[in-house]
Amino acid sequence: MPESFALVRLLNDLFMSVEVKAFQSIGVVPTEAAQTAIKVNQALALELLVAIGMIAFFALVRMTLSVEKPNSAQQIAEMIHETGGGLADQIIGHGYERFQAFVTCIFLFVLINNLLGLIPGIAAPTVSPWVPLGLAVPTFLFYNYQGIRAQGFVGYLKHFCGPIWWMAWLLLPIELVSHLARMLSLTIRLYANMFASDMVTLGFFSLIPVGVPAIFLGLHVFVSMIQAFVFMLLTMIYLSLAVAKEH
């Protein structure tokens, strides 16, 4: 991210001053404190911007709800809600409503961050591997928490032990590794696809700057939507497996 990007400079000014003062309070000299302080990068700055934008959008929808004359923001929100709800109903089943807010926010957050790569001079935040990882970890924690909440710790642990009790010693470590690998899978899938899409688009812009790159911009939009949808879909599948009860 170029240093001239105003949002990055603003966040660094805000956060680094707090970090430097914290380091100085424990005896670190100012020059070392400035070097040790963690700087805000492009990906984090854009993520914060997207999060603020989503909060503002949902706040606007909430404050302007109308049954008789819904505005365009409400209509978009209702379309997203109905589409996501229908899919969640099919995959998760009964009680999907309590998970819909999470999976919808995941979809929108990933989609918007992916589409930011269409803006000249700005790389999509999801091109950085830390961003997909930062989404995969809370997703992993969320579906496991919901599984424990729905079935209790012992009941949820039985999922990892398999249907045959005397094979539990073998299946338990395999299932644990498999579940941990889901974080890696979510991270690599999103990162690798968005990185490849950005590189292809950039390459054709460099070779043929007129006409042809428009095709790959359209391809980038398609990849962005597919990857956001896949991330949401996998989240729903993991939730459905976590809360499913044995009969």
C-alpha positions in Angstrom: 0.0 0.0 0.0 1.5 3.4 -0.9 2.2 5.6 2.0 0.1 8.3 0.4 -3.1 6.3 1.0 -4.9 8.6 3.4 -6.7 5.8 5.3 -3.5 3.9 6.1 -1.7 7.1 7.2 -4.7 8.0 9.4 -4.9 4.6 11.1 -1.2 4.5 11.6 -1.3 7.9 13.2 -4.1 6.8 15.6 -2.8 3.4 16.5 0.9 3.8 16.4 0.8 6.7 18.8 -1.1 4.5 21.3 1.4 1.7 20.8 4.5 4.0 21.2 3.1 5.4 24.5 2.4 1.9 25.7 6.0 0.8 25.0 7.4 3.9 26.6 5.4 3.2 29.7 7.4 0.0 30.2 10.7 1.7 29.6 11.3 1.4 25.9 13.0 4.4 24.3 10.9 6.3 21.7 13.0 5.3 18.7 12.8 1.6 19.5 9.1 1.9 20.4 8.4 3.4 17.0 10.2 0.6 15.2 8.5 -2.1 17.4 5.0 -0.7 16.9 2.9 -2.7 14.4 1.9 -0.7 11.3 -1.5 -0.9 9.7 -1.3 -2.2 6.1 -3.5 -1.9 3.1 -5.5 -5.1 3.8 -6.4 -4.2 7.3 -7.3 -0.6 6.4 -9.6 -1.8 3.6 -11.1 -4.5 5.9 -12.0 -1.8 8.5 -13.5 0.3 5.7 -15.6 -2.5 4.5 -16.8 -3.4 8.0 -17.8 0.2 8.7 -19.6 0.4 5.4 -21.6 -2.8 6.1 -22.5 -1.6 9.6 -23.7 1.8 8.1 -25.7 0.0 5.5 -27.5 -2.3 7.9 -28.1 0.6 10.3 -29.6 2.6 7.4 -31.9 -0.4 6.5 -32.9 -0.8 10.2 -33.8 2.9 10.6 -35.7 3.2 7.4 -37.7 -0.1 7.5 -41.1 0.4 5.8 -43.8 -2.2 4.9 -45.7 0.1 2.5 -42.8 1.9 0.8 -39.5 0.0 1.1 -36.5 1.9 -0.2 -33.8 0.5 -2.5 -31.5 -0.4 0.5 -34.3 -2.3 2.1 -35.1 -4.2 -1.1 -31.4 -5.2 -1.5 -31.3 -6.3 2.1 -34.5 -8.4 1.7 -33.2 -10.0 -1.4 -29.9 -11.0 0.3 -31.8 -12.2 3.4 -34.3 -14.3 1.4 -31.6 -15.9 -0.9 -29.3 -16.7 2.0 -32.2 -17.9 4.2 -33.5 -20.3 1.5 -30.0 -21.8 1.0 -29.5 -22.1 4.8 -32.9 -23.8 5.2 -31.9 -26.4 2.6 -28.5 -27.1 4.0 -28.8 -26.6 7.8 -32.5 -27.2 8.2 -34.6 -26.5 11.2 -33.2 -23.6 13.3 -31.1 -22.1 10.6 -32.3 -18.6 11.5 -29.9 -18.3 14.4 -26.9 -18.8 12.0 -28.2 -16.7 9.1 -26.7 -13.4 10.3 -23.2 -14.9 10.6 -23.2 -16.6 7.2 -24.7 -13.6 5.4 -22.1 -11.2 6.9 -19.4 -13.7 5.9 -20.6 -13.7 2.3 -20.9 -10.0 2.0 -17.6 -9.3 3.7 -15.7 -11.7 1.5 -17.5 -10.5 -1.7 -16.9 -6.8 -1.1 -13.2 -7.4 -0.2 -12.8 -9.5 -3.4 -14.4 -6.8 -5.6 -12.1 -4.1 -4.2 -9.5 -5.5 -6.5 -11.3 -4.0 -9.4 -10.3 -0.5 -8.3 -7.1 0.6 -10.1 -4.2 0.8 -7.8 -5.8 -1.2 -5.0 -5.2 -4.9 -4.4 -8.1 -7.0 -3.0 -7.5 -7.6 0.8 -8.1 -11.3 0.2 -4.9 -11.4 -1.9 -3.1 -11.3 1.5 -3.2 -14.8 3.1 -3.8 -13.2 6.5 -7.2 -12.0 5.5 -8.6 -15.4 4.5 -7.0 -16.9 7.6 -8.7 -14.2 9.7 -12.0 -15.2 8.3 -11.4 -19.0 8.6 -10.4 -18.9 12.3 -13.7 -17.3 13.6 -15.7 -19.5 11.2 -14.0 -22.6 12.7 -14.6 -21.3 16.3 -18.2 -20.4 15.5 -19.4 -23.7 14.1 -17.6 -25.7 16.9 -19.2 -23.4 19.5 -22.6 -23.9 18.0 -22.0 -27.7 17.9 -21.1 -27.7 21.6 -24.0 -25.4 22.4 -26.5 -27.6 20.5 -25.3 -31.0 21.8 -23.2 -30.4 24.9 -19.5 -31.0 25.0 -19.8 -34.8 25.5 -22.4 -35.2 22.8 -20.4 -33.1 20.3 -17.2 -35.0 21.1 -19.0 -38.2 20.0 -19.0 -36.9 16.5 -15.3 -37.2 16.5 -15.3 -40.7 17.8 -17.3 -42.4 15.0 -20.2 -44.8 15.3 -18.1 -47.7 16.6 -16.9 -47.1 20.1 -13.9 -49.4 19.9 -12.6 -47.5 16.9 -12.7 -44.2 18.7 -8.9 -44.3 19.5 -8.2 -44.3 15.8 -11.0 -42.0 14.5 -10.6 -39.3 17.1 -7.2 -38.0 16.1 -8.1 -38.4 12.4 -11.3 -36.3 12.9 -9.4 -33.7 14.9 -6.8 -33.2 12.2 -9.6 -33.2 9.6 -11.4 -30.4 11.4 -8.3 -28.3 11.9 -7.5 -28.8 8.2 -10.8 -27.0 7.4 -9.2 -23.7 8.5 -6.3 -24.3 6.1 -8.7 -25.3 3.3 -10.8 -22.2 3.7 -7.7 -20.0 3.8 -5.9 -21.5 0.8 -8.9 -21.8 -1.4 -9.9 -18.1 -1.0 -6.3 -16.8 -1.1 -5.1 -18.8 -4.0 -8.1 -18.1 -6.3 -8.1 -14.4 -5.6 -4.3 -14.1 -6.0 -4.4 -16.0 -9.3 -7.3 -13.8 -10.5 -5.4 -10.7 -9.7 -2.2 -11.9 -11.4 -4.0 -12.9 -14.6 -5.9 -9.5 -14.7 -2.7 -7.6 -14.0 -0.8 -9.6 -16.6 -3.2 -8.9 -19.4 -3.4 -5.2 -18.4 0.4 -5.0 -18.9 0.4 -6.8 -22.2 -2.8 -5.5 -23.8 -4.0 -2.4 -22.0 -7.1 -1.8 -24.2 -10.1 -3.9 -24.7 -9.0 -7.4 -23.7 -8.5 -6.7 -20.0 -12.3 -5.9 -19.8 -12.9 -9.6 -20.3 -10.7 -10.5 -17.4 -12.3 -7.8 -15.2 -15.5 -9.6 -15.8 -13.8 -12.9 -14.9 -12.5 -11.3 -11.7 -16.1 -10.3 -10.8 -17.2 -13.9 -11.5 -14.4 -15.4 -9.4 -15.1 -13.0 -6.6 -18.7 -14.0 -6.4 -18.0 -17.7 -6.6 -15.4 -17.6 -3.9 -17.7 -15.6 -1.6 -20.5 -18.1 -2.3 -18.2 -21.1 -1.7 -17.0 -19.7 1.6 -20.6 -19.1 2.8 -21.6 -22.6 1.5 -18.8 -24.4 3.3 -19.7 -22.4 6.5 -23.3 -23.6 6.2 -22.2 -27.2 5.6 -19.8 -27.2 8.6 -22.7 -25.7 10.8 -25.1 -28.4 9.6 -22.7 -31.2 10.5 -21.9 -29.6 13.8 -25.5 -29.2 15.0 -26.8 -32.4 13.5 -28.0 -34.9 16.1 -27.5 -38.7 15.8 -30.7 -40.7 15.5 
